[in-house]
């Protein structure tokens, strides 16, 4: 599972700006999209690994 996640991140970070540039988008737009994608991944990862807010024990 972790290998596939690393391969996906590597592929997106390496090839996404080039593919978007070839399809007619500007370089600035491609890098801004990549930045937003990585920002969303950071936010999602932090929200998944956040400590629980309530206590499971009673008393």
MARFI-913118 format. One line per field, with one value per residue (C-alpha): residue number from 1; x, y, z; residue in three letters. Coordinates in nm, 4 decimals. Each point is the difference from the previous one (the first is absolute). Example, Ala and Ser with C-alpha at 12.3 -4.5 7.8 and 13.67 -1.06 7.14 Angstrom:
% residues 2
num = (1 | 2)
px = (1.2300 | 0.1370)
py = (-0.4500 | 0.3440)
pz = (0.7800 | -0.0660)
residuo = (ALA | SER)
***
This chain:
% residues 59
num = (1 | 2 | 3 | 4 | 5 | 6 | 7 | 8 | 9 | 10 | 11 | 12 | 13 | 14 | 15 | 16 | 17 | 18 | 19 | 20 | 21 | 22 | 23 | 24 | 25 | 26 | 27 | 28 | 29 | 30 | 31 | 32 | 33 | 34 | 35 | 36 | 37 | 38 | 39 | 40 | 41 | 42 | 43 | 44 | 45 | 46 | 47 | 48 | 49 | 50 | 51 | 52 | 53 | 54 | 55 | 56 | 57 | 58 | 59)
px = (0.0000 | 0.2682 | 0.2024 | -0.2976 | -0.0605 | 0.3631 | -0.0112 | -0.3198 | 0.1457 | 0.3216 | -0.1914 | -0.2262 | 0.2823 | 0.2208 | -0.2326 | -0.3106 | 0.1512 | 0.1543 | -0.3234 | -0.2000 | 0.2553 | -0.0228 | -0.3784 | 0.0053 | -0.0072 | 0.2613 | 0.2902 | -0.1220 | -0.3429 | 0.1507 | 0.2191 | -0.2853 | -0.2164 | 0.2816 | 0.0379 | -0.3745 | 0.0085 | 0.2854 | -0.1673 | -0.3137 | 0.2042 | 0.1656 | -0.3341 | -0.1602 | 0.2906 | -0.0020 | -0.3742 | 0.0261 | 0.2757 | -0.1426 | -0.0308 | -0.3523 | -0.1830 | -0.1875 | 0.1103 | -0.1003 | 0.0087 | -0.2845 | 0.0925)
py = (0.0000 | 0.2517 | -0.0771 | 0.0782 | 0.3260 | 0.1044 | -0.0945 | 0.2018 | 0.3071 | -0.0273 | -0.0337 | 0.2957 | 0.2263 | -0.0929 | -0.0322 | 0.2057 | 0.3447 | -0.1316 | -0.1635 | 0.3125 | 0.2149 | -0.2161 | 0.0161 | 0.3785 | 0.1207 | 0.2465 | -0.1035 | 0.2249 | -0.1646 | -0.3475 | 0.0740 | 0.1751 | -0.3084 | -0.2209 | 0.2227 | -0.0201 | -0.3774 | -0.0381 | 0.2427 | -0.2117 | -0.3128 | 0.1613 | 0.1168 | -0.3392 | -0.1838 | 0.2240 | -0.0430 | -0.3790 | -0.0162 | 0.2537 | -0.1200 | -0.0764 | 0.2867 | -0.1987 | -0.2591 | -0.3612 | -0.0752 | 0.0935 | 0.0756)
pz = (0.0000 | 0.0908 | -0.3138 | -0.2207 | 0.1866 | -0.0445 | -0.3689 | -0.0462 | 0.1701 | -0.1998 | -0.3249 | 0.0709 | 0.1135 | -0.2948 | -0.2958 | 0.0754 | -0.0772 | -0.3209 | -0.1157 | 0.0794 | -0.1813 | -0.3103 | 0.0033 | -0.0278 | 0.3601 | 0.1118 | 0.2187 | 0.2818 | -0.0058 | 0.0015 | 0.3010 | 0.1816 | -0.0535 | 0.1286 | 0.3060 | 0.0695 | -0.0443 | 0.2487 | 0.2416 | -0.0085 | 0.0625 | 0.3019 | 0.1373 | -0.0540 | 0.1550 | 0.3040 | 0.0473 | -0.0220 | 0.2595 | 0.2417 | 0.3583 | 0.1176 | 0.1640 | 0.2658 | 0.2490 | -0.0567 | 0.3742 | 0.2261 | 0.3522)
residuo = (UNK | UNK | UNK | UNK | UNK | UNK | UNK | UNK | UNK | UNK | UNK | UNK | UNK | UNK | UNK | UNK | UNK | UNK | UNK | UNK | UNK | UNK | UNK | UNK | UNK | UNK | UNK | UNK | UNK | UNK | UNK | UNK | UNK | UNK | UNK | UNK | UNK | UNK | UNK | UNK | UNK | UNK | UNK | UNK | UNK | UNK | UNK | UNK | UNK | UNK | UNK | UNK | UNK | UNK | UNK | UNK | UNK | UNK | UNK)
***
